[in-house]
Amino acid sequence: MSAHKACGHRISGSMALWRAYQRALAAHPWKVQVLTAAHPRRCPDNTCVPCIGSLMGLGDVISQQLVERRGLQEHQRGRTLTMMSLGCGFVGPVVGGWYKVLDRFIPGTTKVDALKKMMLDQDYPDALITNYYLWPAVQLANFYLVPLHYRLAVVQCVAVIWNSYLSWKAHRL
């Protein structure tokens, strides 16, 4: 198979996954946000959904394997499961709900609306000083460019990097 055809198959497969995710999100927004914040599931039409939430666990795996260089023998599976559990029990429901509150409190997607939402979202100076290099820009783009029902997915994708950093920082000796 030529490289061009192989690339076309990957793109069409990715598009099928994206369409399946969109259908599931439209049919069951709360369930999809909670489940994709934690672990892989299948859509009602039995197609695989992008596993946004398992990205918290992926962030920990990246931290342990690529940053800390633990190797598979020394990998702390409980730590990875803890990160995934936090995604299911906290990040999915709380962050998804927070975005809905922000959208009700500040309706609209103009540049000014996005800036207001980003300012409210980042108003935790003691806990978030180190994240000011990443999250304000991500959230400004998220609130300005991304429809409400995709915002959690965008944040979880960026969160892979952030969770890798947090896991490394929290577990370094």
Phi, psi and omega per residue, in radians:
M1 nan 2.395 -3.124
S2 -1.271 2.775 3.121
A3 -1.058 -0.626 -3.137
H4 -1.125 -0.773 3.130
K5 -1.167 -0.705 3.125
A6 -1.075 -0.734 3.115
C7 -1.103 -0.702 3.110
G8 -1.095 -0.683 3.097
H9 -1.133 -0.717 3.111
R10 -1.115 -0.744 -3.136
I11 -1.149 -0.771 -3.132
S12 -1.166 -0.635 3.069
G13 -1.132 -0.712 3.104
S14 -1.137 -0.697 3.123
M15 -1.145 -0.661 3.098
A16 -1.116 -0.731 3.085
L17 -1.098 -0.751 -3.132
W18 -1.105 -0.757 3.127
R19 -1.128 -0.680 3.104
A20 -1.113 -0.724 3.100
Y21 -1.087 -0.764 3.132
Q22 -1.071 -0.762 3.130
R23 -1.096 -0.801 -3.136
A24 -1.123 -0.724 -3.140
L25 -1.123 -0.702 3.128
A26 -1.170 -0.691 -3.091
A27 -1.336 -0.648 -3.039
H28 -2.456 1.205 -3.000
P29 -1.032 -0.805 -3.080
W30 -1.165 -0.804 -3.136
K31 -1.067 -0.787 -3.106
V32 -1.115 -0.726 3.140
Q33 -1.132 -0.725 3.118
V34 -1.156 -0.841 -3.082
L35 -1.186 -0.679 -3.131
T36 -1.333 -0.195 3.035
A37 -1.482 -0.059 -3.054
A38 -2.226 -0.972 -3.005
H39 -2.754 2.886 -3.100
P40 -1.208 2.533 3.043
R41 -2.492 3.030 3.079
R42 -1.945 2.592 3.077
C43 -1.274 2.877 3.090
P44 -0.990 -0.548 3.141
D45 -1.507 0.264 3.032
N46 1.158 0.433 3.030
T47 -1.757 2.600 -3.079
C48 -1.274 2.335 3.135
V49 -1.674 2.448 3.032
P50 -0.970 2.303 -3.004
C51 -1.615 1.353 -3.073
I52 -1.056 -0.826 -3.046
G53 -1.184 -0.567 3.114
S54 -1.148 -0.087 3.088
L55 -1.140 -0.466 3.039
M56 -1.126 -0.743 3.058
G57 -1.160 -0.694 3.097
L58 -1.067 -0.686 3.090
G59 -1.032 -0.703 3.113
D60 -1.201 -0.700 3.100
V61 -1.075 -0.787 3.104
I62 -1.044 -0.758 3.123
S63 -1.056 -0.855 -3.089
Q64 -1.198 -0.677 -3.031
Q65 -1.580 -0.731 -3.063
L66 -1.662 -0.603 -3.117
V67 -1.562 -0.946 -3.101
E68 -1.447 -0.299 3.133
R69 0.918 0.880 -3.132
R70 -1.275 -0.577 -3.017
G71 1.442 2.851 -3.069
L72 -1.166 -0.594 -3.129
Q73 -1.135 -0.599 -3.086
E74 -1.734 0.079 -3.125
H75 -1.121 2.305 3.139
Q76 -1.614 1.659 -3.080
R77 -1.118 -0.644 3.127
G78 -1.058 -0.670 3.102
R79 -1.102 -0.754 3.111
T80 -1.130 -0.742 3.103
L81 -1.116 -0.624 3.081
T82 -1.082 -0.771 3.116
M83 -1.085 -0.743 3.130
M84 -1.140 -0.688 3.122
S85 -1.119 -0.692 3.067
L86 -1.059 -0.655 3.097
G87 -1.091 -0.750 -3.116
C88 -1.271 -0.817 -3.018
G89 -1.506 -0.335 -3.067
F90 -2.198 -1.060 -2.984
V91 -1.063 -0.901 -3.116
G92 -0.988 -1.033 -3.101
P93 -1.164 -0.769 -3.034
V94 -1.275 -0.863 -3.105
V95 -1.199 -0.721 3.071
G96 -1.040 -0.754 3.085
G97 -1.143 -0.676 3.129
W98 -1.073 -0.714 3.118
Y99 -1.107 -0.654 3.105
K100 -1.157 -0.718 3.096
V101 -1.077 -0.810 3.119
L102 -1.033 -0.720 -3.131
D103 -1.194 -0.566 3.071
R104 -1.292 -0.714 -3.114
F105 -1.217 -0.710 3.133
I106 -2.247 1.466 3.129
P107 -1.228 2.622 3.085
G108 1.953 2.890 -3.108
T109 -2.328 0.428 3.075
T110 -1.226 2.977 3.106
K111 -1.044 -0.701 3.139
V112 -1.163 -0.747 3.093
D113 -1.050 -0.791 3.138
A114 -1.088 -0.717 3.124
L115 -1.116 -0.741 3.103
K116 -1.079 -0.783 3.131
K117 -1.103 -0.747 3.141
M118 -1.099 -0.716 3.135
M119 -1.116 -0.757 3.087
L120 -1.141 -0.684 -3.110
D121 -1.165 -0.493 -3.044
Q122 -1.797 0.259 -3.024
D123 -1.497 1.004 3.079
Y124 -2.419 1.194 -2.944
P125 -1.020 -0.672 -3.099
D126 -1.150 -0.765 -3.053
A127 -1.468 -0.361 -2.952
L128 -2.044 0.253 -3.102
I129 -0.979 -0.776 -3.095
T130 -1.220 -0.371 -3.115
N131 -1.488 -0.094 -3.096
Y132 -1.122 -0.238 3.076
Y133 -1.350 -0.393 -3.035
L134 -2.011 -1.015 -2.883
W135 -1.192 -0.642 3.119
P136 -1.025 -0.745 3.124
A137 -1.149 -0.748 3.128
V138 -1.074 -0.819 -3.079
Q139 -1.230 -0.626 3.095
L140 -1.058 -0.833 3.082
A141 -1.119 -0.710 -3.127
N142 -1.060 -0.860 -3.104
F143 -1.267 -0.439 -3.102
Y144 -1.564 -0.684 -2.985
L145 -1.849 -0.397 -2.945
V146 -1.855 2.271 3.064
P147 -1.062 2.632 -3.067
L148 -0.865 -0.794 -3.040
H149 -1.261 -0.128 3.074
Y150 -1.880 -0.076 -3.039
R151 -1.098 -0.722 3.138
L152 -1.099 -0.694 3.125
A153 -1.105 -0.738 3.115
V154 -1.068 -0.829 -3.120
V155 -1.106 -0.691 -3.132
Q156 -1.174 -0.579 3.080
C157 -1.140 -0.779 3.094
V158 -1.194 -0.544 -3.102
A159 -1.143 -0.323 3.065
V160 -0.997 -0.832 3.125
I161 -1.156 -0.824 -3.108
W162 -1.087 -0.764 3.138
N163 -1.160 -0.582 3.050
S164 -1.071 -0.793 3.117
Y165 -1.106 -0.849 -3.113
L166 -1.085 -0.728 3.128
S167 -1.105 -0.784 3.109
W168 -1.063 -0.815 -3.097
K169 -1.111 -0.731 -3.095
A170 -1.265 -0.442 -3.025
H171 -1.984 0.114 3.135
R172 -1.304 2.668 -3.078
L173 -1.373 nan nan
